[in-house]
Amino acid sequence: MKETTLSTTSHTWKIFSWILYVMLIASCQQPKDALQADDAAIADESQTENWLAYGRTHNERRFSPMKDINENNVANLKVDWYIDLPNDRGLVSTPLVIDGVLYFCGTMNIVKAVDATSGKLIWEYDPEVAKHVAGKRQIGWVHNRGISFYKGKIYAATWDGRLIALDAKTGKEIWSAQTFAPTESLYITGAPKAFKDKILIGNGGTEYGPSRGYVTAYDAETGKQAWRFYIVPGNPADGFENEAMEMAAKTWTGEWWKHGGGGNAWHGFTYDADLDVLYIGTGNGSPWNRKIRSPGGGDNLFLSSIVALDPDDGKYLWHYQTTPGESWDYNSNMDIVLADLKIDGKMVKTILHAPKNGFFYVINRETGKLISADPFVETSWASHVDLATGRPVEVPGARYENGQAEITPSPLGGHSWQSMSFNPNTGLVYFPVMHFSMTYSDDGIDVANWQNKAFQRGTGVNTSVSKKQPREYLSSLLAWDPIKKKPVWSVPQNDLWNAGTLTTAGNLVFQGRADGKFLAFDANTGDELWSFDTGLGISAPPITYSVNGRQYIALLVGWGGALAGTGGMNMGWGYGVHTRRLVVFSLEGVADMPKLPPRHSPTLIEGSNFILDNNLAQKGVNEYSACAGCHGKGGIANGMAPDLRASPIPLEKASFNAVVRDGAKVSMGMPAFPEMTDEQLTALMHYIRQQARAGIPKSNSNGSH
C-alpha cells in the first residue's frame, strides 16, 4: 500500500511537472508585450524588433537604430524570402511587423498576416469591397497606403469608406464603421492613425465633386465616433460647428460651400506623444481654381495647411498654411515628421514637412511658428517665403490670371506622398523629389458658372505638360539639411514617381524606383552601395525589422499610385504580366526568386471590322476622362489596369456594357457607371478604337499583330 501511494504520488508529480512545463512553453510562445502596444511603445525609438506604425514610431521618422546591415556589408544583401501576389496590382502600402508577424494590405484592401521569417500565411481578411460597391457609383483607387496597429488590433480602411478593426492574432473582424455615406463621392487610400485609444481616418475625393474635407476619430475599442473636425467651413446659414470654422469662413468669399471647398485629408497624420498634440496635413481646394470656389480671393483656411488639434476632442489649437488661396493642387498631405533640432544654440521641437509646393518647412511644433522655408526644387510660382509673415511671395501671373502659366512644381508636386525619412545621426532628411513643370490655364472655362458634379472629375483648370522642363532629368533622391536649409547630396533619376525612403543607423538610405531597382545609398554621401533589380516598378517604401537576431529589409513590389494609373507613358509594367510581390532581404538570404518577364508593350487591336466614326470618337474624349485615372491618359496604361487599346471588350457593345454599366469587373476594382447612356458608351468605344489605331505603326496597320 505504501509503495502504491509513493508510485501514485510520483505519477501525480510527473503530470504536474508536465503541466508546468507545457504552461511555461506556452507562456514563452505568447506574443510579447508589443502585441498590446500602447502609445508609449509606439513612441519608443530604441526598440528594433518591430515596425509598429506607418512611420515606425509616432515620430514618423522612418529611422531604425539597427545597424547589423550597414555601409560595410550591405553589398551582401540577398533575398531571404518572398511571396508572389498574383491578384494584386499597384502596391503602395507600408507593412507592419509585430513579434515575428508581418501584416500588410494589398489590392481591394485585403489584409494579410504572414510569418516574418518565411512568408507563411497566418491569416487573410477580405473586406469584400466589391460587394459593398456593387451597383453604386464609386471613384478612386483600390489601393491603400497602410494599416495601423494598437493594443492587439489591426485597423484597416477600405476604398468604399469603412474603418475596420481586426483581431491581430486571428484576423477576425471585431467592428466596422462607415466613415462617410455611400452617396458621397469620396474614397479612402490613406492609412488609419492610432493614438490615445482612438483611430483617425480621413478621405480623398477633392477632384470628384463638391467636396468638404474632414477627419474623424473613432474609439479604438468600440468603433464609435469620438469626434470630427471639418477642414473648411460649410454654409454660414447652417451655422458653424466650432469657432475654428467661424474663423476660417472669414478667409473665403462668394458661395464656396456650393463647391465644397476641399481640403480632404487623406495622408499626413502625426501624433506627438511628447506634447500630446495631433497634427493633420490638409488637402487642396475643390475645385483647384480659386477664381471659381472663392472668386473674391482669400486664404481659404484650412486648405494646404498643417493643423494642430487636441487629440482628446479634436479642438483646433493652431495652424500653419503652406499655400494660402491654393490654386495648383499644392496640398500638404505629405509626411509630418517630428524631430528635436539644435537651432541657434537651442533645442527646438520641430515639424519637418516637404509638401507639393516645393518648399521645405521647419516649424516650431509647440507654437506653430515658422522657423524656415526654403525651395528644395524649382518653384516658379513663388520666389520665396517671407519669414516675417510666413507667406509665400508669389510670382506675378502664377495664378494664370493673364492666360497660360508654366508652373513648377506640377500638380504632382515637388514631393508627393512618397515617404520621407529622417536620420538623427546624420541630421539629414531623405525624400524623392520631382523636377516637372505643367502649364495651367482656365481659357475656355466658364469661371462664373462652372460647377462640378458628384462622381465626375473636375478641377476648373486645364493642365498640360510644359514644353520646357526645369532639368534634363525628371526627378531625384534628395538629402536635405533642415538646419543649414540646403541640399547635401542628390541622385538624379530619369523616371517620375519613385518610392519613399528608409534610413538606418547603419548609415544607409534605402529606396525603390519606378524602373524596378531597389537601392541602398551611403546616408552621408549618397554613394550607391547596393542595387537589386526586382523586375517591376516600385512605389511602396521599405521597412526593417529583426527576428531572432537577424535584420530584415521588407518591400512590396508593384508600381502604384496616381501616376501609375493616369500614366500617359508606357513604363512596360503590364497588367497581368508582371506578378506583384512581397520581397524580404537579409545578409543571410539564400532564396532563389525567379525573374519576372521583361518589360511589356501591349499588342494593340486595330479591330478591322469596327467602323470608326471620328466624330463619335471626339465625343468620347470627355467620357474617357473618368477612365484615365486607372487606364491611363490617352488610353496608354501603366499596369494599374488593362490597356483598353489592347482589350477585345471595347470592340463588342454587349461585353463593354456588362463591364462599364453593369459592373461585371467590380471584383477586380473596376467600378460601375450605371448612369452612362448608350450614346456615351458608343462614343467611348469609338475613342478607344481611335487611340488604338493611332498607336499602331503604319507598317502593321493591316490588322496582323
Secondary structure, 3 states (H helix, E strand, C coil): CHHHHHHHHHHHHHHHHHHHHHHHHHHHHCCCHHHHCCHHHHHCCCCCCCECCCCCCCCCCCEECCCCCCCCCHHHCEEEEEEEECCCCCCCCECEEECCEEEEECHHHCEEEEECCCCCEEEEECCCHHHHHCCCECCCCCCCCECEEECCEEEEECCCCEEEEEECCCCCEEEEEECCCCCCCCECCCCCEEECCEEEECCECCCCCCCECEEEEEECCCCCEEEEEECCCCCHHHCCCCHHHHHHHCCCCCCHHHHCEECCCCCCEEEECCCCEEEEECCCEECCCHHHHCCCCCCCCCCCEEEEECCCCCCEEEEEECCCCCCCCCCCCCCCEEEEEEECCEEEEEEEECCCCCEEEEEECCCCCEEEEEECCCCCCEEEEECCCCEEEECCCCCCCCCCEEECCCCCCCCCCCCCEEECCCCEEEEEEECCCEEEECCCCCCCCCCCCCCCCCCCCEEEECCCCCCCCCEEEEEEECCCCEEEEEEEECCCCCCCEEEECCCEEEEECCCCEEEEEECCCCCEEEEEECCCCCCCCCEEEEECCEEEEEEEECCCCHHHHHCCCCCCCCCCCCCEEEEEEECCCCCCCCCCCCCCCCCCCCCCCCCCCHHHHHHHHHHHCCCHHHHCHHHCCCCCCCCHHHCCHHHCHHHHHHHHCCCCCHHHCCCECCCCCHHHHHHHHHHHHHHHHHCCCHHHCCCCC
